[in-house]
Amino acid sequence: MTDTKSGFTNISSVLARFGLEDKGGYITKEFQDYGYRLAVALDDMKHKSLYIKMAKSNDRNLLQEALSFVTDAHHAKSKARLFMWKVRELKNKKAAVQSKDAVVS
């Protein structure tokens, strides 16, 4: 289906096929998008602002590792609770390693 004389399809025609919905809200920064995707992955849209704040203030590798742990755990009753537990565990482990390194130095 070509809409123009040059044989190319108009971008508006292409986008119309995807049926994008505007959910309301304004995601303008990358960390906001990542936090929103965390909320979706954890099936916890009620607390999406918490995940956005975590995405802004926490190490991305730590959050990604916790999310990977949750997605591998298929038996979890609450993905969100398991995620928060894993984040806390990883932070404690990182703090212990840093304090051990500080004592050695």
C-alpha positions as a Markdown table, in Angstrom:
| # | Residue | x | y | z |
|---|---|---|---|---|
| 1 | Met | 0.0 | 0.0 | 0.0 |
| 2 | Thr | 1.6 | 3.2 | -1.1 |
| 3 | Asp | 0.2 | 6.6 | -0.3 |
| 4 | Thr | 2.7 | 8.9 | -2.0 |
| 5 | Lys | 3.7 | 9.4 | -5.6 |
| 6 | Ser | 7.2 | 8.2 | -4.9 |
| 7 | Gly | 6.0 | 4.7 | -3.9 |
| 8 | Phe | 6.7 | 5.1 | -0.1 |
| 9 | Thr | 4.1 | 4.8 | 2.6 |
| 10 | Asn | 3.3 | 7.8 | 4.8 |
| 11 | Ile | 4.6 | 7.4 | 8.3 |
| 12 | Ser | 1.1 | 8.2 | 9.6 |
| 13 | Ser | -0.3 | 5.2 | 7.7 |
| 14 | Val | 2.4 | 2.9 | 9.2 |
| 15 | Leu | 1.8 | 4.1 | 12.7 |
| 16 | Ala | -2.0 | 3.8 | 12.4 |
| 17 | Arg | -1.5 | 0.0 | 11.9 |
| 18 | Phe | 0.0 | -0.3 | 15.4 |
| 19 | Gly | -2.9 | 1.1 | 17.3 |
| 20 | Leu | -0.9 | 2.9 | 19.9 |
| 21 | Glu | -2.7 | 4.1 | 22.9 |
| 22 | Asp | -1.9 | 7.2 | 25.0 |
| 23 | Lys | -2.2 | 6.1 | 28.6 |
| 24 | Gly | -1.8 | 9.6 | 29.9 |
| 25 | Gly | 1.4 | 10.6 | 31.7 |
| 26 | Tyr | 4.6 | 12.0 | 30.6 |
| 27 | Ile | 7.8 | 9.9 | 30.3 |
| 28 | Thr | 10.6 | 12.2 | 29.1 |
| 29 | Lys | 13.6 | 10.6 | 30.7 |
| 30 | Glu | 15.2 | 7.2 | 30.2 |
| 31 | Phe | 15.0 | 6.3 | 33.9 |
| 32 | Gln | 11.3 | 7.0 | 33.9 |
| 33 | Asp | 10.9 | 4.5 | 31.0 |
| 34 | Tyr | 13.0 | 1.9 | 32.8 |
| 35 | Gly | 11.0 | 2.3 | 36.0 |
| 36 | Tyr | 7.8 | 2.0 | 34.1 |
| 37 | Arg | 9.0 | -1.2 | 32.4 |
| 38 | Leu | 10.0 | -2.5 | 35.9 |
| 39 | Ala | 6.5 | -1.9 | 37.1 |
| 40 | Val | 5.0 | -3.7 | 34.1 |
| 41 | Ala | 7.5 | -6.7 | 34.4 |
| 42 | Leu | 6.7 | -7.0 | 38.1 |
| 43 | Asp | 2.9 | -6.6 | 37.5 |
| 44 | Asp | 2.8 | -3.8 | 40.0 |
| 45 | Met | 1.4 | -0.8 | 38.2 |
| 46 | Lys | 0.1 | 0.6 | 41.5 |
| 47 | His | 3.6 | 1.4 | 42.6 |
| 48 | Lys | 5.1 | 2.5 | 39.3 |
| 49 | Ser | 6.4 | 5.8 | 40.9 |
| 50 | Leu | 8.4 | 3.8 | 43.4 |
| 51 | Tyr | 10.1 | 1.9 | 40.5 |
| 52 | Ile | 10.8 | 5.1 | 38.7 |
| 53 | Lys | 12.4 | 6.5 | 41.8 |
| 54 | Met | 14.5 | 3.4 | 42.2 |
| 55 | Ala | 15.6 | 3.5 | 38.5 |
| 56 | Lys | 16.8 | 7.1 | 39.1 |
| 57 | Ser | 18.7 | 6.5 | 42.3 |
| 58 | Asn | 20.0 | 2.9 | 42.2 |
| 59 | Asp | 22.6 | 1.2 | 40.2 |
| 60 | Arg | 21.0 | -0.2 | 37.0 |
| 61 | Asn | 23.1 | -3.4 | 37.1 |
| 62 | Leu | 21.7 | -4.1 | 40.6 |
| 63 | Leu | 18.1 | -3.6 | 39.5 |
| 64 | Gln | 18.6 | -5.7 | 36.4 |
| 65 | Glu | 20.1 | -8.5 | 38.4 |
| 66 | Ala | 17.2 | -8.4 | 40.8 |
| 67 | Leu | 14.7 | -8.4 | 37.9 |
| 68 | Ser | 16.5 | -11.3 | 36.3 |
| 69 | Phe | 16.2 | -13.2 | 39.6 |
| 70 | Val | 12.5 | -12.6 | 39.8 |
| 71 | Thr | 11.8 | -13.6 | 36.2 |
| 72 | Asp | 13.6 | -16.9 | 36.8 |
| 73 | Ala | 11.5 | -17.6 | 39.9 |
| 74 | His | 8.2 | -18.8 | 38.4 |
| 75 | His | 6.7 | -19.8 | 41.7 |
| 76 | Ala | 6.7 | -16.4 | 43.4 |
| 77 | Lys | 3.4 | -15.2 | 44.8 |
| 78 | Ser | 4.4 | -11.6 | 44.6 |
| 79 | Lys | 7.0 | -10.6 | 42.0 |
| 80 | Ala | 7.2 | -7.1 | 43.5 |
| 81 | Arg | 8.0 | -8.4 | 47.0 |
| 82 | Leu | 10.6 | -10.8 | 45.8 |
| 83 | Phe | 12.2 | -8.0 | 43.7 |
| 84 | Met | 12.4 | -5.7 | 46.7 |
| 85 | Trp | 13.9 | -8.4 | 48.9 |
| 86 | Lys | 16.5 | -9.2 | 46.2 |
| 87 | Val | 17.4 | -5.5 | 45.8 |
| 88 | Arg | 17.9 | -5.2 | 49.6 |
| 89 | Glu | 20.0 | -8.4 | 49.6 |
| 90 | Leu | 22.2 | -7.2 | 46.8 |
| 91 | Lys | 22.7 | -3.8 | 48.4 |
| 92 | Asn | 23.7 | -5.4 | 51.7 |
| 93 | Lys | 26.1 | -7.7 | 49.9 |
| 94 | Lys | 27.7 | -4.8 | 48.0 |
| 95 | Ala | 28.0 | -2.8 | 51.3 |
| 96 | Ala | 29.6 | -5.7 | 53.0 |
| 97 | Val | 32.2 | -6.1 | 50.3 |
| 98 | Gln | 32.9 | -2.3 | 50.3 |
| 99 | Ser | 33.4 | -2.2 | 54.0 |
| 100 | Lys | 35.6 | -5.3 | 53.9 |
| 101 | Asp | 37.7 | -3.6 | 51.2 |
| 102 | Ala | 37.9 | -0.4 | 53.3 |
| 103 | Val | 39.2 | -2.4 | 56.3 |
| 104 | Val | 41.8 | -4.1 | 54.2 |
| 105 | Ser | 43.1 | -0.8 | 52.7 |
